[in-house]
Amino acid sequence: MWWIAAGVLVMDVASKRWVEARLALGQSVPVIPGLLYLTRLANPGAAFGLFAGATLALVLVAAAVSGFIIFAGQRLAGESRVLRSGLGLQLGGALGNLIDRVRVGMVTDFLDLSFWPVFNVADMAIVGGAGLLVWGYFRATQRT
């Protein structure tokens, strides 16, 4: 869990800083035209821009969620790899976006699929982690 969280955090922070150094706010560059673009945006809210401007509340929620994940991860030390991996993805993603909120009051988003809101590595990890947690939960309940 800890290695996954650390890996996500490093990839998220590094990719955001790379984009910030190379693209102006609002600039978009095609990677795969018609499918994938790098579009630098600053998201002052949560997913899909919800709760824009509620930075302090979002920081507190992210810190609380991170604390809960750390607690849960310690309790699952010998449990399912799927559950621990899901928690690692969630923790790395939560910390990546938390760092942005504390650093500049908003989150840098840059992965643009044209048909979906722009997102970042932390967002992918949070969603992927949630998927693994659901899958791990159902696997565990089927065994009992």
Backbone as ProteinMPNN parsed JSONL, in Angstrom:
{"seq_chain_A": "MWWIAAGVLVMDVASKRWVEARLALGQSVPVIPGLLYLTRLANPGAAFGLFAGATLALVLVAAAVSGFIIFAGQRLAGESRVLRSGLGLQLGGALGNLIDRVRVGMVTDFLDLSFWPVFNVADMAIVGGAGLLVWGYFRATQRT", "coords_chain_A": {"N_chain_A": [[0.82, -1.195, 0.0], [1.892, 1.254, 0.824], [4.011, 1.725, -0.959], [2.644, 1.93, -3.35], [1.06, 4.2, -2.873], [3.113, 6.102, -2.549], [4.304, 5.99, -5.096], [2.19, 6.874, -6.756], [1.881, 9.451, -5.735], [4.387, 10.654, -6.344], [4.351, 10.457, -9.192], [2.084, 12.014, -9.718], [2.662, 14.606, -8.641], [5.029, 15.194, -10.076], [4.117, 15.124, -12.755], [2.224, 17.19, -12.777], [3.844, 19.424, -12.163], [5.501, 19.383, -14.404], [3.683, 19.936, -16.47], [2.816, 22.466, -15.619], [5.155, 23.919, -15.968], [5.433, 23.963, -18.7], [3.062, 24.562, -20.097], [0.797, 27.219, -20.623], [-1.799, 28.532, -18.553], [-4.885, 27.288, -19.507], [-3.969, 26.62, -22.022], [-3.852, 24.235, -24.671], [-2.625, 21.203, -25.986], [-2.384, 18.917, -28.602], [-2.039, 15.409, -28.136], [-2.81, 12.896, -29.033], [-4.501, 13.567, -31.647], [-7.932, 14.378, -31.638], [-8.486, 12.596, -29.646], [-6.771, 12.567, -27.223], [-5.567, 15.215, -25.312], [-3.277, 17.566, -23.883], [-4.285, 19.752, -21.622], [-4.029, 22.507, -19.777], [-5.523, 23.275, -16.807], [-6.846, 25.032, -13.944], [-8.327, 23.845, -11.206], [-10.564, 24.96, -8.928], [-12.215, 23.551, -7.293], [-13.771, 20.448, -6.279], [-14.175, 17.177, -7.712], [-15.226, 17.487, -11.08], [-15.392, 20.204, -10.766], [-17.05, 20.805, -8.654], [-18.082, 22.417, -5.639], [-16.489, 24.696, -5.846], [-14.12, 27.027, -4.741], [-14.273, 26.321, -2.094], [-11.918, 25.812, -0.624], [-10.642, 25.477, 1.939], [-12.413, 23.717, 3.252], [-12.233, 21.533, 1.487], [-9.529, 20.878, 1.799], [-9.529, 20.096, 4.49], [-11.268, 17.877, 4.384], [-9.823, 16.192, 2.627], [-7.519, 15.769, 4.177], [-8.636, 14.455, 6.393], [-9.707, 12.16, 5.144], [-7.337, 11.044, 4.17], [-6.059, 10.468, 6.598], [-7.864, 8.55, 7.593], [-7.538, 6.547, 5.663], [-4.878, 5.821, 6.094], [-5.105, 4.783, 8.701], [-6.925, 2.654, 8.2], [-5.386, 1.193, 6.404], [-3.308, 0.262, 8.016], [-4.688, -1.498, 9.614], [-5.387, -3.4, 7.78], [-3.133, -4.806, 7.222], [-2.306, -7.559, 6.812], [-4.156, -8.397, 5.027], [-6.164, -8.68, 2.018], [-4.482, -8.141, -1.07], [-5.659, -6.703, -3.081], [-7.452, -4.946, -1.762], [-5.593, -3.483, -0.204], [-4.05, -2.377, -2.252], [-5.973, -0.775, -3.502], [-6.449, 1.059, -1.436], [-3.908, 2.219, -1.33], [-3.753, 3.494, -3.848], [-5.857, 5.327, -3.511], [-4.896, 6.835, -1.316], [-2.462, 7.95, -2.316], [-3.518, 9.507, -4.421], [-5.276, 11.245, -3.034], [-3.45, 12.64, -1.421], [-1.852, 13.819, -3.398], [-3.607, 15.681, -4.679], [-4.24, 17.147, -2.415], [-1.803, 18.373, -1.783], [-1.595, 20.219, -3.904], [-3.828, 21.868, -3.337], [-3.106, 22.98, -0.871], [-0.735, 24.219, -1.589], [-1.34, 26.046, -3.75], [-4.052, 26.591, -3.619], [-5.764, 25.448, -5.43], [-6.33, 22.748, -7.806], [-4.188, 21.359, -10.242], [-5.215, 20.35, -13.352], [-4.934, 18.331, -16.296], [-5.154, 16.254, -18.176], [-6.94, 15.566, -20.958], [-9.656, 14.266, -22.481], [-11.484, 15.151, -24.274], [-14.234, 14.342, -24.366], [-14.801, 14.163, -21.738], [-14.569, 15.656, -18.462], [-11.565, 17.525, -17.758], [-8.747, 16.038, -16.143], [-6.395, 14.624, -13.719], [-3.394, 12.769, -12.722], [-3.7, 12.056, -10.02], [-6.494, 12.057, -9.775], [-7.135, 9.898, -11.461], [-6.002, 7.831, -9.968], [-7.526, 7.912, -7.628], [-10.095, 7.205, -8.573], [-9.503, 4.694, -9.74], [-8.598, 3.389, -7.435], [-10.956, 3.36, -5.917], [-12.461, 1.634, -7.504], [-10.966, -0.755, -7.202], [-11.329, -1.153, -4.453], [-14.09, -1.651, -4.3], [-14.24, -3.973, -5.885], [-12.53, -5.667, -4.387], [-13.977, -5.794, -2.004], [-16.337, -7.139, -2.817], [-15.219, -9.546, -3.65], [-14.258, -10.493, -1.208], [-16.645, -10.782, 0.244], [-17.892, -12.779, -1.139], [-16.493, -15.014, -0.472], [-17.235, -15.604, 2.082]], "CA_chain_A": [[0.0, 0.0, 0.0], [2.713, 2.461, 0.973], [4.758, 1.937, -2.197], [1.691, 2.393, -4.363], [0.733, 5.593, -2.537], [4.289, 6.93, -2.845], [4.452, 6.05, -6.553], [1.141, 7.762, -7.288], [2.193, 10.817, -5.311], [5.52, 11.138, -7.141], [3.901, 10.655, -10.581], [1.13, 13.115, -9.771], [3.357, 15.882, -8.432], [5.96, 15.423, -11.191], [3.375, 15.432, -13.991], [1.623, 18.527, -12.634], [4.898, 20.444, -12.273], [5.935, 19.372, -15.797], [2.657, 20.665, -17.238], [2.847, 23.872, -15.198], [6.36, 24.541, -16.514], [5.433, 23.965, -20.166], [1.821, 25.06, -20.691], [0.122, 28.349, -19.983], [-3.147, 28.207, -18.09], [-5.841, 27.268, -20.606], [-3.355, 26.131, -23.262], [-4.125, 22.841, -24.999], [-1.72, 20.647, -26.989], [-2.817, 17.553, -28.939], [-1.122, 14.279, -28.008], [-3.426, 12.038, -30.043], [-5.584, 14.437, -32.103], [-9.271, 13.823, -31.608], [-8.673, 11.708, -28.501], [-6.078, 12.972, -26.004], [-4.901, 16.516, -25.327], [-2.811, 18.132, -22.62], [-4.956, 21.037, -21.463], [-3.766, 22.935, -18.403], [-6.58, 24.005, -16.113], [-6.741, 25.136, -12.494], [-9.635, 23.491, -10.671], [-10.685, 25.445, -7.553], [-13.188, 22.739, -6.568], [-13.558, 18.999, -6.238], [-14.455, 16.536, -8.994], [-16.116, 18.204, -12.0], [-15.481, 21.595, -10.346], [-18.012, 20.983, -7.569], [-17.615, 23.092, -4.425], [-15.441, 25.658, -6.199], [-13.876, 28.062, -3.749], [-14.338, 25.775, -0.737], [-10.585, 25.232, -0.48], [-10.381, 25.03, 3.304], [-13.225, 22.516, 3.498], [-11.667, 20.443, 0.698], [-8.267, 20.511, 2.459], [-9.866, 19.356, 5.712], [-11.819, 16.574, 3.986], [-8.725, 15.378, 2.097], [-6.661, 15.385, 5.3], [-9.373, 13.451, 7.171], [-9.76, 10.934, 4.344], [-5.982, 10.485, 4.173], [-5.869, 9.882, 7.926], [-8.661, 7.326, 7.669], [-6.911, 5.538, 4.803], [-3.683, 5.354, 6.805], [-5.607, 3.938, 9.786], [-7.476, 1.433, 7.61], [-4.279, 0.445, 5.812], [-2.591, -0.425, 9.088], [-5.552, -2.588, 10.08], [-5.471, -4.401, 6.719], [-1.745, -5.173, 6.895], [-2.163, -8.905, 6.287], [-5.357, -8.714, 4.249], [-6.182, -8.727, 0.564], [-3.656, -7.215, -1.848], [-6.552, -5.835, -3.85], [-7.898, -3.875, -0.864], [-4.446, -2.629, 0.136], [-3.694, -1.614, -3.459], [-6.995, 0.262, -3.653], [-6.171, 2.101, -0.447], [-2.689, 2.913, -1.751], [-4.126, 4.412, -4.931], [-6.669, 6.393, -2.923], [-4.044, 7.69, -0.484], [-1.583, 8.735, -3.185], [-4.325, 10.508, -5.121], [-5.758, 12.257, -2.082], [-2.314, 13.479, -1.026], [-1.437, 14.617, -4.555], [-4.497, 16.835, -4.823], [-4.117, 17.944, -1.189], [-0.601, 19.204, -1.923], [-1.956, 21.355, -4.771], [-4.752, 22.782, -2.64], [-2.35, 23.71, 0.153], [0.302, 25.01, -2.257], [-1.853, 27.165, -4.556], [-5.486, 26.79, -3.431], [-6.522, 24.747, -6.471], [-5.668, 21.555, -8.332], [-3.835, 21.397, -11.658], [-5.738, 19.267, -14.184], [-4.321, 18.489, -17.62], [-5.465, 15.16, -19.098], [-8.175, 15.986, -21.62], [-10.152, 13.292, -23.457], [-12.47, 15.885, -25.074], [-15.608, 13.978, -24.04], [-14.858, 14.028, -20.286], [-13.864, 16.78, -17.83], [-10.105, 17.418, -17.649], [-8.389, 15.42, -14.867], [-4.955, 14.455, -13.507], [-2.97, 11.446, -12.263], [-4.329, 11.8, -8.714], [-7.897, 11.719, -10.016], [-7.171, 8.527, -11.982], [-5.686, 6.922, -8.868], [-8.674, 7.889, -6.719], [-11.153, 6.42, -9.219], [-9.014, 3.317, -9.82], [-8.599, 2.847, -6.076], [-12.344, 3.074, -5.546], [-12.832, 0.419, -8.223], [-10.33, -1.895, -6.547], [-11.974, -1.375, -3.153], [-15.387, -2.298, -4.551], [-13.942, -5.329, -6.351], [-12.008, -6.411, -3.244], [-15.071, -6.023, -1.058], [-17.202, -8.188, -3.351], [-14.457, -10.804, -3.601], [-14.21, -10.936, 0.182], [-17.978, -11.201, 0.709], [-18.254, -14.031, -1.82], [-15.784, -16.105, 0.2], [-17.838, -15.888, 3.395]], "C_chain_A": [[0.868, 1.265, 0.0], [3.493, 2.77, -0.298], [3.846, 2.449, -3.304], [1.35, 3.854, -4.116], [1.896, 6.518, -2.891], [4.479, 7.081, -4.35], [3.439, 6.975, -7.191], [1.48, 9.205, -6.961], [3.331, 11.405, -6.142], [5.086, 11.413, -8.58], [2.958, 11.851, -10.701], [1.835, 14.464, -9.649], [4.276, 16.187, -9.611], [5.211, 15.804, -12.469], [2.738, 16.816, -13.923], [2.684, 19.613, -12.791], [5.409, 20.52, -13.707], [4.961, 20.175, -16.649], [2.691, 22.149, -16.895], [4.043, 24.608, -15.792], [6.294, 24.717, -18.027], [4.18, 24.54, -20.816], [1.285, 26.25, -19.905], [-1.262, 27.888, -19.541], [-4.121, 28.338, -19.259], [-5.278, 26.759, -21.923], [-3.623, 24.638, -23.435], [-3.22, 22.395, -26.141], [-2.193, 19.227, -27.312], [-1.691, 16.535, -28.733], [-1.535, 13.233, -29.032], [-4.644, 12.818, -30.54], [-6.928, 13.707, -32.175], [-9.542, 12.937, -30.404], [-8.068, 12.249, -27.218], [-5.327, 14.281, -26.224], [-4.33, 16.781, -23.944], [-3.395, 19.534, -22.557], [-4.8, 21.456, -20.016], [-4.909, 23.786, -17.876], [-6.267, 24.058, -14.623], [-8.137, 24.935, -11.931], [-9.727, 23.945, -9.217], [-11.649, 24.614, -6.715], [-12.767, 21.287, -6.498], [-13.829, 18.432, -7.628], [-15.493, 17.325, -9.777], [-16.308, 19.672, -11.585], [-16.489, 21.857, -9.241], [-17.343, 21.633, -6.364], [-16.456, 24.048, -4.697], [-15.333, 26.73, -5.124], [-13.921, 27.571, -2.315], [-13.015, 25.102, -0.378], [-10.33, 24.7, 0.923], [-11.161, 23.757, 3.618], [-12.655, 21.323, 2.742], [-10.335, 19.968, 1.275], [-8.562, 19.664, 3.698], [-10.417, 17.97, 5.39], [-10.701, 15.661, 3.48], [-7.795, 14.914, 3.208], [-7.34, 14.306, 6.144], [-9.433, 12.122, 6.436], [-8.385, 10.259, 4.333], [-5.68, 9.814, 5.514], [-6.634, 8.58, 8.084], [-8.029, 6.207, 6.842], [-5.666, 4.967, 5.482], [-4.085, 4.411, 7.935], [-6.103, 2.601, 9.242], [-6.369, 0.57, 7.027], [-3.486, -0.318, 6.848], [-3.395, -1.623, 9.594], [-5.649, -3.71, 9.054], [-4.102, -4.974, 6.346], [-1.612, -6.569, 6.288], [-3.307, -9.326, 5.381], [-5.1, -8.683, 2.746], [-5.273, -7.69, -0.091], [-4.518, -6.235, -2.627], [-7.013, -4.66, -2.982], [-6.752, -2.934, -0.51], [-4.011, -1.788, -1.053], [-4.687, -0.485, -3.699], [-6.775, 1.408, -2.678], [-4.918, 2.892, -0.812], [-2.96, 3.909, -2.861], [-4.908, 5.601, -4.385], [-5.803, 7.374, -2.124], [-3.127, 8.556, -1.345], [-2.337, 9.826, -3.922], [-4.804, 11.621, -4.209], [-4.627, 13.197, -1.681], [-1.833, 14.356, -2.183], [-2.301, 15.853, -4.738], [-4.448, 17.739, -3.59], [-2.909, 18.876, -1.276], [-0.902, 20.421, -2.793], [-2.836, 22.36, -4.045], [-4.022, 23.615, -1.593], [-1.364, 24.661, -0.504], [-0.263, 26.232, -2.966], [-3.368, 27.373, -4.461], [-6.368, 26.157, -4.492], [-5.683, 23.613, -7.013], [-5.398, 21.73, -9.818], [-4.376, 20.154, -12.341], [-5.171, 19.455, -15.584], [-4.623, 17.37, -18.607], [-6.866, 15.379, -19.658], [-8.551, 14.971, -22.695], [-11.242, 13.877, -24.351], [-13.915, 15.584, -24.688], [-15.826, 13.865, -22.531], [-14.177, 15.235, -19.672], [-12.368, 16.493, -17.676], [-9.755, 16.921, -16.233], [-6.873, 15.284, -14.771], [-4.649, 13.047, -13.003], [-3.62, 11.096, -10.931], [-5.789, 11.393, -8.887], [-8.033, 10.29, -10.535], [-6.929, 7.523, -10.853], [-6.861, 6.807, -7.899], [-9.789, 7.023, -7.297], [-10.736, 4.947, -9.323], [-9.003, 2.64, -8.458], [-9.996, 2.508, -5.604], [-12.822, 1.794, -6.231], [-12.235, -0.827, -7.577], [-10.955, -2.194, -5.188], [-13.32, -2.069, -3.318], [-15.164, -3.752, -4.96], [-13.453, -6.196, -5.187], [-13.076, -6.727, -2.22], [-15.963, -7.165, -1.538], [-16.497, -9.546, -3.377], [-14.447, -11.371, -2.191], [-15.568, -11.431, 0.663], [-18.414, -12.494, 0.031], [-17.59, -15.227, -1.155], [-16.446, -16.496, 1.513], [-19.227, -16.43, 3.27]], "O_chain_A": [[0.602, 2.216, -0.735], [3.627, 3.932, -0.679], [4.24, 3.303, -4.099], [1.35, 4.658, -5.047], [1.691, 7.588, -3.464], [4.781, 8.173, -4.831], [3.781, 7.771, -8.065], [1.375, 10.081, -7.819], [3.237, 12.546, -6.595], [5.402, 12.465, -9.134], [3.027, 12.609, -11.669], [1.621, 15.358, -10.468], [4.301, 17.318, -10.097], [5.632, 16.713, -13.185], [2.719, 17.536, -14.922], [2.454, 20.611, -13.474], [5.72, 21.61, -14.187], [5.377, 21.003, -17.46], [2.604, 22.995, -17.785], [3.949, 25.799, -16.088], [7.025, 25.537, -18.582], [4.228, 24.965, -21.971], [1.323, 26.27, -18.675], [-1.82, 26.949, -20.11], [-4.173, 29.375, -19.92], [-6.039, 26.491, -22.853], [-3.622, 23.879, -22.466], [-3.061, 23.104, -27.135], [-2.384, 18.418, -26.403], [-0.544, 16.774, -29.109], [-0.709, 12.744, -29.802], [-5.71, 12.746, -29.929], [-7.038, 12.595, -32.691], [-10.688, 12.561, -30.155], [-8.772, 12.381, -26.217], [-4.564, 14.434, -27.179], [-4.845, 16.275, -22.947], [-3.033, 20.401, -23.353], [-5.372, 20.833, -19.121], [-5.222, 24.852, -18.407], [-5.517, 23.23, -14.106], [-9.028, 25.756, -12.151], [-9.05, 23.385, -8.355], [-11.881, 24.932, -5.548], [-11.594, 20.941, -6.636], [-13.718, 19.153, -8.619], [-16.499, 17.774, -9.228], [-17.273, 20.311, -12.004], [-16.76, 23.013, -8.919], [-16.159, 21.41, -6.111], [-15.552, 24.189, -3.874], [-16.338, 27.267, -4.66], [-13.633, 28.34, -1.398], [-12.992, 23.972, 0.109], [-9.847, 23.578, 1.076], [-10.609, 22.82, 4.194], [-12.595, 20.219, 3.283], [-10.043, 18.773, 1.242], [-7.92, 18.638, 3.924], [-10.067, 16.995, 6.055], [-10.636, 14.491, 3.857], [-7.329, 13.776, 3.183], [-6.691, 13.348, 6.563], [-9.23, 11.07, 7.041], [-8.289, 9.039, 4.472], [-5.112, 8.723, 5.554], [-6.115, 7.614, 8.643], [-7.993, 5.055, 7.275], [-5.435, 3.759, 5.442], [-3.474, 3.357, 8.108], [-5.745, 1.542, 9.759], [-6.411, -0.655, 7.143], [-3.035, -1.434, 6.586], [-2.82, -2.648, 9.96], [-5.958, -4.847, 9.409], [-3.94, -5.558, 5.275], [-0.861, -6.74, 5.328], [-3.409, -10.495, 5.01], [-3.957, -8.662, 2.289], [-5.287, -6.515, 0.277], [-4.147, -5.076, -2.809], [-6.967, -3.51, -3.419], [-6.926, -1.716, -0.516], [-3.644, -0.624, -0.893], [-4.298, 0.627, -4.054], [-6.897, 2.579, -3.039], [-4.876, 4.107, -0.62], [-2.463, 5.035, -2.829], [-4.649, 6.746, -4.756], [-5.96, 8.59, -2.241], [-3.027, 9.763, -1.126], [-1.849, 10.951, -4.035], [-4.744, 12.798, -4.565], [-4.821, 14.41, -1.607], [-1.449, 15.507, -1.972], [-1.782, 16.953, -4.931], [-4.598, 18.955, -3.704], [-2.991, 20.04, -0.884], [-0.506, 21.536, -2.455], [-2.611, 23.567, -4.131], [-4.286, 24.808, -1.443], [-1.173, 25.783, -0.034], [0.262, 27.335, -2.812], [-3.914, 28.237, -5.146], [-7.589, 26.311, -4.459], [-4.489, 23.511, -6.729], [-6.26, 22.19, -10.566], [-4.04, 19.033, -11.959], [-4.95, 20.584, -16.023], [-4.36, 17.538, -19.798], [-7.85, 15.377, -18.918], [-7.851, 14.831, -23.697], [-11.862, 13.14, -25.117], [-14.746, 16.493, -24.685], [-16.919, 13.508, -22.092], [-13.281, 15.803, -20.296], [-11.966, 15.345, -17.487], [-10.38, 17.327, -15.253], [-6.147, 15.77, -15.639], [-5.556, 12.225, -12.873], [-4.047, 9.958, -10.732], [-6.263, 10.479, -8.212], [-8.926, 9.553, -10.115], [-7.584, 6.483, -10.796], [-7.155, 5.718, -7.406], [-10.365, 6.198, -6.587], [-11.531, 4.056, -9.025], [-9.351, 1.466, -8.335], [-10.202, 1.48, -4.96], [-13.503, 0.972, -5.619], [-12.919, -1.839, -7.424], [-11.096, -3.357, -4.812], [-13.649, -2.977, -2.555], [-15.821, -4.655, -4.444], [-13.907, -7.328, -5.021], [-13.08, -7.809, -1.632], [-16.307, -8.055, -0.761], [-17.128, -10.578, -3.148], [-14.607, -12.575, -1.995], [-15.636, -12.403, 1.415], [-19.231, -13.23, 0.583], [-18.087, -16.347, -1.27], [-16.238, -17.605, 2.004], [-19.87, -16.718, 4.279]]}, "name": "protein", "num_of_chains": 1, "seq": "MWWIAAGVLVMDVASKRWVEARLALGQSVPVIPGLLYLTRLANPGAAFGLFAGATLALVLVAAAVSGFIIFAGQRLAGESRVLRSGLGLQLGGALGNLIDRVRVGMVTDFLDLSFWPVFNVADMAIVGGAGLLVWGYFRATQRT"}
